[in-house]
Amino acid sequence: MSTEAKFSGDSVIVGGGMAGLSLAIALHKAGLKVAVVDAAPLDSAMTPEFDGRASALAYTSWRMLDSIGVAEHLAPHAQRIEDILVVDGRPNDGLRPGGPGRDSLHFDRREIHSGEDGEPLGWMAENRWTRVALARTAEACGLSVFAPAKVDSMSRQGACARVHLDDGSWLEGAVVIACDGKFSRLREQAGIRTTGREYGQKALVATVAHALPHEGVAYEFFMPAGPFAILPLPDNRSSLVWTEKAAAADALRDMDPAGFQEALEARFGDFLGALTPEGPRWTYPLGLKMSERFIDDRLALVGDAARAIHPIAGQGFNLGLRDAAALADCLVEAKRAGLDLGSPAVLEGYERWRKGDSALLGIGTDFFNLLFSNDHASIRAMRGFGLGLVDKIAPARRFFMRQAGGETGDLPSLLKGEALSL
């Protein structure tokens, strides 16, 4: 059993998922000495195994991935989102060839990014290809990755913090960053409480091929049980996020192919032609979980470790990247100034920057889920009126597009597409 330091530097990031690796690459390329520790080996991310899951990337998130050298590996596997249609549905309506009805809202990227080659509203990419792009970038830039390795605990030793591994060794830095998910062990060990609730819903995630092109249009189709999102992928394929009550979602997941095909066609409709499901189906429970604090003594929470929200607005991974961009700005600026990267002043600056945005989105997604996940006549009339009203007011449409794109408030450098350096 080893009882020595494997790494000593500026920061140790626990969790080599998409948010953790993005932050690590950004800090490493800026000139900080950083290490990542994860339970899975880095080369496992190099194998693009199909698991059906995909993520929407806001256009500011894409700027960040471009600025740290990840986008060049991801671009061949990513799809531009040109338009978003938000549709208030009815039971068994499906999306019919005539298109959305009067209770709909259309977001067109040309309103904020004109020209044929203007920035899209976002990008869609399967998680497998995002993991590959991040792993290739991490390997190419020489990032220190310790994996597979199991984190046991964290301790503080004077002006540094130690991440202890189960083999008795440790990694140390001025600050430890928890990117270890919504069940974060480091958050729990720090005694940081969470608040929130479960929705009694699950999201079924799957990929479907269709005969007709999607033209880069994303659909958010609201049904009484929850939203049904159709998100464009390359090559006449779309990613589905189908929200239902938990038991119904599990039943859809476990259906035989013929049964699922019938259920899919009934919900989806035929506006994109014949449908062919691809790969496995996944379900995961939905809820809201907010950490009461984003920091502790020499510890910062990033991504799902800080909060987990409903996928109704597709902001999960984007929030993690916004955390990463803000924390990277704070740490690089502190390093330039010769400050202690793990000091309360530095970490409190990060928490102030990110906590308000997180709370706003958490409350917003919670409200919209309650508003749209029902079929009460008076509420249906109110939300239909609201969608139609916003659709008629150009400044409101542009505001919501920029909000979803992450381009409101004080933007960190990486979200502007500006690389960081000491």
N, C-alpha and C positions, 0 to 999 in steps of 0.2 A: 504494500500500500504506500503510495506516494504521499509525502508530507512536505511539499515545497510549493513555491509560487510558480505557476506555469506562465503567468503574464503579469506585467506591471506597467501601467500606462495612464492615460487620461480617463478612459471610460470602459466599462464592461457592460455589454448588452446581453441580457438573458432572454433568449427567444430569437430564433433565426427564421421566423416567418416573413411574410412579405413586408410588413411595416418595420420589423427589426432589421432586416437586411438592407432595406432602403436607407434607414437612418445610419447604419454602420458604414455603408458605402459613402454616403454624403460626408460624414465626419472624417473618414479615412482620406478621402480625396481632398478635403480641406486642409489636411496636415496634422490632424490629431491622431494620437496613438490609441487605437480602439480594438477591442476584441469582441467576438460573438461566441456565446456558448449555447448549444442546442442539443436536444436529445437525438435528433436525426442527423446522419452524416450529410455534408453538403452535396456530395455526388449523387445522393438519392434524389435531389431536386433536379438533376440534369436529365433524368429519365421522364419524359413527358407522358406519364401514364394518364389516360383519359378517366376523369372522375365526374365529368358533367358540370362542374362548378365554374362559374365565371364571375367577373367583377366589372362594374362600371367605373371608369376612371374619368373624373372631372377634368376639364381642360387645364386647370392649374396643376392638377396632379400629374398630368402628362408632361407639363413643362418641367416639373421637378425630376421626373424619370429621365427626361431628355438631358437635363443639365448635369446629371450624375452618370450619364453614359449607358443607361439601361434601355431607353426607348429604341435605340438602334437595333437591339436584339429582339425587342418585342414587336416592333412595327410590322414585320411580315405576317404576324399572327393576330393583329388587332384590327378592329372595324371602327371606322368613324361613325359617330352618331350625329346625323344632320338635322333631324327633327325629333321632337317628342310629342306624342299625342296622349293626353290625359282624358280618359273616357269614363263617365259615370254609367255603369252597366245595370242591367236588371237580371234577375235569375234566368238562366238558360238562354240569354241573348246571344252569346258568342260575339265574334267580330265579323259582321256580315259583309258581303261584297260592296254594299252601298257605303261602307265606311262609318265613322262615328256619327252619332245623332247630334241633337242640339245641345245636349249636356256634355260638352267637350271643350278642351282647351288645347291649342296648338302652339308649341314653342318651335320657332324656326331660327336656326343658328345665324342665318343671314341678317337677322335684325341686330345682332351684336358683333358679328364677324363677317363682314361682307366679302364678296368675291368668291370665285370658284374654289380657290385654294385657302380660303379663310379658315381660322381655327374652328373645329367642330364643337358641338356642345359637350362632347366627351368622346371616350373610346370604350369599346367593349373588348375584353380579352379573357380567354379561359385562364383560370388560375394556374393550370399546368404550365402554360407558356410564360406567364409572369414569373413563376418560380424559376424556370429555366433561365430567363433573361437576367434575373437578379443573381443567380448562382454563377453564371458565366462572367458577369461583371465583377463579382466578388473575387472570383478566382483570378481573373486577368489583372486586377489591381493589387493583388497580394494581400488581401484582407486576412487578418488573423482569425481563424475559425477553429473552435475547439468542439468537435462533435465526432461521434456521439459521446455525450457527456451528461450526467445527471446532476442537476443542482440540488444541493442539500439544504443550504441556508446562506444567509448573508450576515456579516458582522462589520463593525466599524473599528478601525484601528488608527486612532489619531486623525491625521488629515487624509485618510483614504478609507475605502470600503473594500471588503473582501467577499467574493462569491465562493463559497466552499462547495467542492464537488464530493461525490460519494466515495471517491478513492482516497480522500484525505488531502488532496492538493487544493490549491485555490488560485483565483485570478483576482487582481486588485487594480483599482483605479480611483480617481478622485470622486467619481460618481458612478453609480450603478443604475442602469435603465431597464425597467421591467417591461418587456414586450412579450410576456408569457401568457397572453390571452385572458378571456373574461373570468377564468377560474384561477387567476394569478396567485401563485404560491408566495411570491415575494410581497405582494400586496397584503395577503392574509397574515404573513409573519410580521409585517410592519404594524398590524393592528388598524389598518385603514378600512373603515366600514363602507358598505355600499347600501344604496337604497334603490328601490324599483319594484317591479311586479311582473308576473308572467301573464301573457295574454290568452292562454288557452288555445293558441294557434300554432301551427307548424307550417314552415315553407317547404314545399316540394320543389326541388331543383332538378332540372333535366335539360337536355339539349334535343332539338328537333330540326330536321332538315325539311325544306318546303320547296315546292316546284317553282314558285314565283319569287322574284327578287324583293327584298325588304326595302331597298333604296335607302338604307341607313336610318330607317325610322324606328324609334323605340316607342312601345305602347305601355301605358299604365292603365289597366282596365279594372275599375273598381266594382267588386261584387259584394253582396252582403256578408259572406264569410271572410272576406279579405281581398287584397289586391291580386290581380293576375297580370304579371308583367311579361311582355314579349320583347326581348332585348337582342338587337342584331349582332350576329357574328359573321365572320368571313364565309364566303362560298354558299350563299342561300341557306344559311343556318341561323337559328336563333336560340338563345338561352331563355328558359322559362323559370320564373319564380312564381309559383302557384300557391297562394296562401289559403288554407282551409282550417277548420277546427281540427284539433290534433288527431282525433280518431279517423276523420275523413282523409287527412293527408297521409297517414300511415296506410290506410286501405288502398289509396291510389298508388303508393310506393310498392305495395305487395301484389298488385294485380298482375295477372298473366298478360302477355303482350297484346292479345286480342281485346281483352277488357280495357286495358289502358288506352289502346288506340281509339276505341269507341268513346271513352270518357274525354279524351283529348280533343277529338273532332267536335264533340258536343260543346265544349267550352271554347275552343279556339275559333271555330268556324272555318270557312274555306277561302277567306280573302287572300291568302298566300298559296292557294292551290293545295295539292295533295301533300299530306304530312307523313314524315317517317321519323319516329323517335330513334335517338341514337344513344348508346351507352347506358350506364346505370341511372337509377333515380335515387335521390337522397332526400331525407327530411331532417329538419332541425327545428327545435322549439324556439319560439319568439318571445321576447320580453324586453324590458327596459332595466338596465343596471347602470347606476351612476356611482362613481367613487366620491366619497365626501371630500377627499383631498387627492390631488394629483402628485403630491410630493411627500417625502419624509426625510429624515436625516440621511443625506447623501444618496437619495433614491428618487427617481422620477418615473412616473407611469406613462406609458405611451400605448396608443391603440386600444384594443379591447380590454387591456388591463385597466385603463382609465374609465372606459364606458362602453356599453354595448346597447345599440338602439335597434328599432324596427327597421327592416330593409325597405320600407315603403318609399324612401327617397333615394335608395341606392348609395347611401353615404358612408357605409361602414369602413371600407378600406380607405376612402378619401379622408375621413376623419383621422385615421391613423397616420396618413401621410402629412396632414396638416400639423398634427402633433410633432411628427418627426422634423418637419421643416422649421417650426417655431423653436423647438429645443436645439436644433443644429445652429440656428442663428444665435441663440443665447450662449451656447457653449463656445462657439468660435469667437464671438465678441469678447467673452470672458478670457479666453486664452490669449487673444491679442493684447488685452489690457493687463495680463499677468495676474489675473484673479484666480482664486480657488474655484474650480469648476463645480465643486460640490457644496459650495457655501449657500446658506439660506438666501442671500440676496440674489444669486444667479437663478436658483431653482424657483424662488417665489416669482421672479419675472416670467418664467415659463408658465407657471400655474395661472397667473393673472391673464396671460395672453390666450390660453386655451380653455379655461374653465367656463367662461361666459358663452363662447361659441358652442361648446359641448352641451351646456344646459339648455340653450336655445333650441338646438336641433333635437335634443332628447324630448323636450316638452312639445315641440312642433310635431315630431313624428308620432308621439303618443296621442296628441289631439287629432291628427288627421286619420290615424288608425281607428279611433273611436267614432269619428265623424262619418267615415266612409264604410266601415265594416258593419253595416246594418241596412235594413230595408224599411225603416220607419218613414211613412209618407211625408210628414212635415219636414223631417231632416233631409230626406231625399230632395224635396223641393228647394230647400235652402241651399244645399250644396250645388244643385244644378244651376240655380241662379248665380251662385258665386263663381262657378267655372265659366259660365257664359259672360259674366261681367268682366272678369279678368281677361278673357279672350278678346274683348272689345277695347281694352285699354292698353295701348302699346307700352307706355312707361312701366306699367305693372308687369307686363310680360317680360320686359327686359330686366327688371329688378329680380324676378324669380329665376331667370336664366343665369344671371350673374351670381345670385345667391347659391344656386345649385352647383355652379362652376367653381365655387370657392373664391370668388374674386371680390368679396366685400370685406370691409374692415382693414386692419393693418396687416398687409400681406408679408410673410417672410420672404427672404430673397429667393429661395428655391422655388417657391410658387410663382414667382415672376419670371422664372427661367434663368435666374442669375446664379452661377456657380459660386460656392463659398471658398475662401482661401485665407490663410493667416497673413 
